[in-house]
Each structure stands twice: as C-alpha cells, then as structure tokens.
C-alpha cells in the first residue's frame, strides 16, 4: 500500500550531500533558463511594442533575480551549523521563497500601471506575428523547465525550488495570455486585447504568489509538519517503547518542524527511574537511529526523563 508522505519521504531518502547537489544543479538551471528567456523577450518587446510581451519580459527579469537569490540562499542554507548558527542555516531557503514573493508583487504592480496607461493611450503594438512566435517558443521552454524544477522540488523538499517552479509555470500561462492578446490585436485592430492580456497576467501572478508566500511563512514560524507525518513518527516511537518495556515506558511532547528542506523533530522519552544513565542513553541513541533509518537526514533530539516524574502516558505532542 502506497504511503501518503511521498514528497517528504522522497526528500529524506536522499543523503544530505546528494540533496544539496540536486538543489544547486536545479537552481543554476533555473537561472540560466530565465536569463535566456529574458533576452529573447526583451528583443521581441522592442520589435513589437506590445505591452503583453513587455510584461512577459518583466516577468522573466523577475525570474532571473528571484532564481539568482534562490541559488545563493540554497547554497548558504546547506552550510553546516556553526557557533553563530547552532541550528544550521536551513531557514535561509524558506526566506528565499518569501523574498521572491515580495519581488513578484512589486513586478505585478508595475505591469498593472503600464497596462492602464496602454489602455488609455490606445497605442497599437507592431509586428504581432513575431511576438506570437516568440511566445510559443518561450512557452515550450517554460513548460520543460517548470516540470524539471517541480520534480527536483519534490525530491529535495525545497521551498526555494518550488517557488522557482511556480515562476516558470506562471510563465507558461502568462505566455498564453500574451499570445492571445497579440492574436486579439491582430484580429480586431484595437489596443484593448493587449492591455487586457497584461491585466490577466498580473491577476494570475498575484494569485500564485499566495501559495509560495504561505509555505515560506509557515516554515519560518516553525509550523508542525502534516498530521500524517506526525502519525508516522508516533507509530515508530510507540513500537520502540513496547519493544523495550519496562526500560522505556512513555513518551510525550513530540514536535516536528521544517527549516528549508531540513526536517527537525524532538520528543521526551520517559525511562525506568533506576535505569543506569549509560543504558538510558544507549536506548535513546537506538531510537534516534530508528527514526533516522526511516527518515534519512532528519535531525532528531530526545530528552530523557524518569517515569516517576511524569504522570499520564501520552504518545502525542503536548
């Protein structure tokens, strides 16, 4: 039977070093693709004078900036913990998603202003056919890179790569809006299809940015991982306690969170009061090993308590 945590498990099944390499490779592919699309769209916007194409060029410029930020922060987030950052740098990756969201909103506001001016001025774009060809080519590229980034974001559980994938998926749909806008100008001889296409692009951008920003904020404020994940962790601990009873008796305060693509968990494990410290520590290490075997790369911290200091068993966070 297929487990419900495929995305998280896929990430944790990777060794940390391999996960870091995959993230960096995908981030660089995103930067170079966005830069290539930007050059092509700027040339097309200059040739056609189309606001919809210009909006697409601005969108690609946004992709270059945000992908570059993501690439830098992904590299920094994988740096090991140090004296000033004892919990590591994983949240830099979540911060990347939030920064990208802010950049998206600023760009959307600029496009909306230009669309309003174009509608009021009535200026027609020239050479709409050339612009349509460019949009078709850019849509094909955006489709390919977005699928690649989505795949890598799932494999590595990276919020920064997920944000990049959203950008290129936006490019696919906004490119379609620009294509239809140019076709509308060609068929009607009026400027309103161009302005309307730009407006549709802006509305879609704002809609998509919500999901990216929400994921980043949830990670930054240490939101617990999904209930299915918590249940999986509880199941492993419960079996361990049963297997090692009476030395291990209860557990409580199971907490999980994410820092970028890193999974963190901690819990309190109640031990037989007269159990030697060395034996209690060995049992704790064994549970950590079992959790890490199930979720490779996870950071696990166990606090040991004597059972007679806690009343009422609980296998749930509390």
C-alpha positions in Angstrom: 0.0 0.0 0.0 1.4 3.4 -1.0 2.3 5.7 1.9 0.8 9.2 2.0 4.1 11.0 2.6 5.7 10.5 -0.8 7.1 14.1 -1.1 8.6 14.2 2.4 9.9 10.6 2.3 11.4 11.2 -1.2 13.4 14.1 0.2 14.5 12.3 3.4 15.5 9.2 1.4 18.3 11.2 -0.1 21.7 11.6 1.6 22.1 15.3 2.6 25.1 15.8 0.3 23.2 14.4 -2.7 20.1 16.5 -1.8 22.3 19.6 -1.7 23.9 18.8 -5.1 20.5 18.3 -6.7 19.2 21.6 -5.3 22.2 23.6 -6.6 22.1 22.0 -10.0 18.4 22.8 -10.4 18.8 26.3 -9.1 21.6 27.0 -11.7 19.5 25.5 -14.5 16.7 27.9 -13.4 18.9 31.0 -13.5 20.4 30.2 -17.0 17.0 29.4 -18.5 15.4 32.6 -17.1 18.3 34.7 -18.4 17.9 33.2 -21.9 14.1 33.8 -21.9 14.7 37.4 -20.7 17.0 38.2 -23.7 14.6 36.7 -26.2 11.5 38.5 -24.8 13.3 41.9 -24.5 14.2 41.7 -28.2 10.6 40.7 -29.0 9.1 43.5 -26.9 11.4 46.1 -28.7 10.3 44.8 -32.1 6.6 44.6 -31.4 6.0 47.4 -28.9 3.5 45.0 -27.2 2.7 45.6 -23.6 1.8 42.0 -23.1 5.2 40.9 -24.4 6.9 43.6 -22.3 5.1 42.2 -19.3 6.4 38.8 -20.1 9.9 40.2 -20.4 9.5 41.8 -17.0 8.3 38.5 -15.7 11.4 36.8 -17.0 13.5 39.6 -15.5 11.8 38.7 -12.2 12.7 35.1 -12.7 16.4 35.9 -13.2 16.5 38.0 -10.0 14.5 35.5 -7.9 16.3 32.4 -9.3 19.6 34.0 -8.5 18.5 34.8 -5.0 17.3 31.2 -4.6 20.6 29.8 -6.0 22.6 31.8 -3.5 20.4 31.1 -0.5 20.1 27.4 -1.3 23.9 27.2 -1.2 24.1 29.1 2.0 21.2 27.0 3.6 23.2 23.8 3.1 26.2 25.1 5.1 26.8 23.2 8.3 25.9 24.6 11.7 28.5 26.9 13.3 29.0 28.8 16.5 26.7 31.7 15.5 24.1 29.4 13.9 24.0 26.3 16.1 20.7 25.1 14.4 22.1 25.4 10.9 21.1 27.7 8.0 18.1 25.8 6.7 15.6 28.7 7.1 17.5 30.8 4.6 15.9 28.6 2.0 12.4 29.5 3.3 13.4 33.1 3.4 14.2 32.9 -0.3 10.6 32.0 -1.0 9.4 35.0 0.9 11.8 37.4 -0.9 10.7 36.0 -4.2 7.1 36.6 -3.3 7.8 40.2 -2.5 9.6 40.7 -5.8 6.7 39.1 -7.7 4.2 41.6 -6.1 6.3 44.6 -7.0 6.6 43.5 -10.6 2.9 42.8 -10.8 2.2 46.3 -9.7 4.4 47.8 -12.3 2.8 45.7 -15.1 -0.7 46.9 -13.9 0.4 50.5 -14.1 1.7 50.0 -17.7 -1.5 48.2 -18.7 -3.6 51.1 -17.5 -1.5 53.6 -19.4 -1.6 51.5 -22.6 -5.4 51.2 -22.4 -5.8 54.9 -22.0 -3.3 55.9 -24.8 -4.7 53.5 -27.4 -1.2 52.7 -28.8 -1.2 49.6 -31.0 1.7 47.1 -31.0 3.5 46.4 -34.2 4.6 43.0 -35.7 2.2 40.9 -33.6 3.1 37.8 -35.6 6.8 38.0 -34.5 5.6 38.4 -30.9 3.4 35.3 -31.2 6.2 33.1 -32.4 8.4 34.2 -29.5 5.6 33.5 -27.0 5.1 30.0 -28.4 8.9 29.2 -28.1 9.1 30.6 -24.6 6.1 28.6 -23.5 7.7 25.4 -24.7 10.9 26.2 -22.7 8.9 27.3 -19.6 6.9 24.0 -19.7 10.1 21.9 -19.7 12.0 23.8 -17.0 8.9 24.0 -14.7 8.4 20.3 -14.9 12.1 19.7 -14.1 12.0 22.1 -11.1 8.8 20.6 -9.8 10.4 17.2 -9.9 13.5 18.4 -8.1 11.5 20.3 -5.5 9.6 17.2 -4.6 12.8 15.1 -4.5 14.5 17.5 -2.2 11.5 19.1 -0.4 13.0 22.5 -1.3 10.7 25.6 -0.9 13.0 27.7 -3.0 12.9 25.3 -6.0 9.1 25.0 -5.5 8.9 28.8 -5.8 11.0 28.7 -8.9 8.8 26.1 -10.4 5.8 28.3 -9.8 7.5 31.2 -11.6 8.0 29.1 -14.7 4.6 27.6 -14.5 3.3 31.2 -14.4 5.4 32.0 -17.5 3.6 29.2 -19.3 0.2 30.6 -18.6 1.1 34.3 -18.8 2.8 33.5 -22.1 -0.5 32.1 -23.3 -2.2 35.3 -22.2 0.3 37.4 -24.1 -0.2 35.1 -27.2 -3.9 35.6 -27.1 -3.5 39.3 -26.6 -1.4 39.6 -29.7 -3.9 37.5 -31.7 -6.7 39.8 -30.4 -4.8 42.9 -31.6 -4.2 41.3 -35.0 -7.8 40.4 -35.4 -9.5 43.5 -34.0 -7.1 46.3 -34.8 -7.7 47.6 -31.2 -5.3 48.0 -28.3 -7.6 46.7 -25.6 -6.7 43.0 -26.1 -3.0 43.9 -25.3 -3.9 45.8 -22.1 -6.4 43.0 -21.1 -3.7 40.3 -21.6 -1.3 42.2 -19.4 -4.1 42.6 -16.7 -4.8 38.8 -16.8 -1.1 38.1 -16.4 -1.0 40.4 -13.3 -4.0 38.7 -11.7 -2.6 35.3 -12.2 0.8 36.3 -10.8 -0.8 37.7 -7.6 -2.9 34.5 -7.2 0.1 32.2 -7.5 2.3 34.2 -5.1 0.0 33.4 -2.2 0.9 29.8 -2.2 4.6 30.5 -2.3 4.5 33.1 0.4 2.3 30.9 2.7 4.7 28.0 2.5 7.6 30.2 3.3 5.9 31.9 6.3 4.7 28.5 7.7 8.3 27.3 7.6 9.7 30.4 9.2 7.3 30.3 12.1 8.0 26.6 12.8 4.6 25.2 11.8 4.3 21.5 12.6 4.6 19.0 9.7 1.4 17.4 8.3 -0.6 15.1 10.6 0.3 12.1 8.5 4.0 12.7 9.2 3.3 13.1 13.0 1.4 9.8 13.0 4.3 8.0 11.3 6.7 9.3 13.9 4.3 8.3 16.8 4.0 4.8 15.3 7.8 4.3 15.3 8.1 5.6 18.9 5.2 3.5 20.1 6.7 0.3 18.7 10.1 1.1 20.2 8.5 1.7 23.7 6.7 -1.6 23.5 9.8 -3.5 22.4 11.9 -2.1 25.3 9.3 -2.0 28.1 9.8 -1.6 31.1 13.0 0.3 30.5 11.1 2.7 28.2 7.6 3.4 29.5 6.1 6.5 27.9 6.8 9.4 25.6 5.3 12.9 25.1 5.9 16.4 23.6 6.7 15.1 20.1 7.4 18.2 18.0 8.2 18.5 14.3 9.1 21.4 12.0 10.9 22.3 8.8 13.8 24.5 8.2 14.0 24.9 4.4 14.3 21.3 3.2 15.6 20.0 6.5 13.2 18.1 8.9 13.6 18.6 12.6 11.9 16.6 15.4 12.3 16.4 19.2 10.5 14.5 21.9 10.6 13.5 25.6 11.2 9.8 26.4 10.3 8.5 29.9 12.6 5.8 31.3 12.6 3.4 34.2 13.8 5.6 37.1 16.5 3.2 38.3 17.9 2.6 34.9 21.7 3.5 34.6 22.3 6.7 32.7 24.6 4.9 30.2 21.9 2.3 29.4 19.2 5.0 29.1 21.5 7.0 26.7 22.1 3.8 24.6 18.3 3.3 24.3 17.9 6.9 23.3 20.6 6.5 20.6 18.8 3.4 19.3 15.5 5.2 18.9 17.3 8.1 17.1 18.8 5.5 14.8 15.4 4.0 14.0 13.9 7.4 13.3 16.8 8.3 11.0 16.6 5.0 9.3 13.0 5.7 8.4 13.7 9.4 7.6 17.3 9.8 6.5 18.8 13.2 7.0 16.3 14.2 9.7 17.5 16.0 12.8 16.3 14.2 16.0 16.7 15.3 19.6 15.5 13.2 22.6 15.1 14.5 26.1 15.2 11.7 28.7 13.0 11.8 31.9 12.5 9.4 34.8 9.0 7.9 34.5 8.0 8.7 38.1 8.4 12.5 37.4 5.5 12.4 34.8 2.0 11.1 35.3 -0.3 10.0 32.5 1.1 8.4 29.3 0.8 10.2 26.1 2.1 9.4 22.6 1.1 12.7 21.2 2.7 16.2 21.2 1.8 18.0 24.4 
